[in-house]
Amino acid sequence: MGVITSESEHVSPVSAARLYKAIVLDASNVFPKALPNFIKSAETLEGDGGPGTIKKLTLAEGLGYVKHHVDAIDTENFVYNYSVIEGSALTEPLEKICYEYKLVPTPEGGCIVKSASKYYTKGDEQLAEEYVKAGKERSAGFTKAVEAYLVANPDYN
């Protein structure tokens, strides 16, 4: 099995606690509102939200779905790790994709969003650099859409 890792970080104007709540704890409500052209619904299929929980994102028409397995969650330190285990995101030659997020509060009231994506390929197969770059851009766009939703909805707690 091959492993390709991609890391990124960016500064968010949204506090770590607020962004973490929206992305991790309240995803079923926030995702369809923040990304209405991409996510139709988000639901928990198994578990209580902690490690071992299985979540499903139903994507927009024709895009399929994605199932996530929660690997680790640390609400005090704003850490969330999950793996994509099934669905339309796992095209050949991918076996799984693991994501690691950490939100670091900044003195200005926002946070630094640190993320790492690990792409596990079947056998010794390689993954095109363009695929990894596109995944990094999708991930950043996803986070920025949630940030935009939170900025536009200051009453969301």
N, C-alpha and C positions, 0 to 999 in steps of 0.2 A: 504494500500500500504506500502510495506517495502522499506527501503532505506539503501543501503550499500555504504559507502564512502571509497575510497582508495586514498591516497595522496603520491606523490613522488617528488623528485627534483634531478637534476643533473647539473653539471657544463658543459657548452658548450664552445668550443673554438671560436664559431661564435658570432659576435656582436648581441645584442638584435634587433637592427633595421633591420639587414640583415636577420636574422632568422625569424622574425615576417613577413617581407615582403614575404618571400618564402612560409611560412606556411599559412598565412592569406590572404594576398593581391594578391598573384600570384600563388595560389594553382593549378589552371587549367593548368598552364605551368610546374610548378616544380614537382608536385606529380608523373605524369607518367614517368618523367625522373629520379627522385630520387628512385622510387619504381616500376620499369618496370615489375617486376614479380608479383606484387600485385595490382597495380592500372593501369587500361587501360586508363581511362579518368576521368576528374573532370570538372564539369560544373555548372553554376548558372542557376537554373530553374526559379526562381522568385526573384525580388528585385535588389538592387543596391550594395549589399555587407554588408549593415548595418543590424541592428536588424530586424528580420522578414524575411530575405533572406533565400531561400531554395536552398541548394546545393546538387548535386548528385555525388557520386563517383561510377563509374562502375569498379568493381573489375576484377581480372584475371579470365580466363575461369573457370566456375564451382563454383565461389565464390559469384556470385550475385552482389548486389549493396547495397549502404547505402545512405539514405537521411538525411541531416543535416538541422536543423533550427538554424540560428544565433540568439543567445539570447542577447549578448552584445559584443561590439567591442570598444576598446579604444586605438587608434593608438599612442597617446602620452605616455601612460603608458604601452604599449605592453601587453594589456589584451585582451583575446579572449575567449568567452564562447559560446558553442553551444550544441545542443541536437540531438542525433540520434533519429529520429522519425519514420523511416521506413527502412526495408531492412533486409538483411541476418544477420546482427549483433544482431537483436532483436529476439533471440530464447526464447522459454519458459523458465522461467516464467517472462521474462523482458517486461516491458511496455515502458520504455525509458531509455536512458543513457545520462547523462549530463556531459560535460567536461568543466573544467575551467583551462585556461592556463594564466600564467603571466611570462614574461621574465624580469629578473632584471639584468641590466648592471653591469659588474664587472670592477674594475680598470684596469685589465689586457687586456681589450678589448673584452672579451667574455661575457657570461651571465649565470645566473642561471635560469634553466627552472623549474618552479614550476607548478605542475599539480595536479588536483583533479578530480576524476571520481566518479560520483554518479549513482548507479544502482538502478532503481526503479522497484520493482517487483509487479506483479499483486496480489491483495489481501494480504494475510499474508505469501505468499510463500517465501521460503528461496533461497538463491543463494549459490552454492557451492564455498568454499574458493578457490578451484583450478581455477574456472572461473575468479574470481577477480584477482588472481595472474597472470593468462595468459593475461588478459586485460591490466594489468600494464606493463607486458613485451612487449606486442604488441605496446602499446603507446610509450614506451621508444625506441623500435626498429624503429618505424616510425620516431620519432624525430631525432634519430641518423643517419638514412638513408638520411634525408634532410640535416643534418649537413655535412655528408660525401660528398654529391653532391655539397654543397656550397664550401667546402674546395677544392674539385677537380676542381671547376669552379670559380677561383678567380675574373674573369671579371663579374660575375653575380652581379648586383647592385640591 
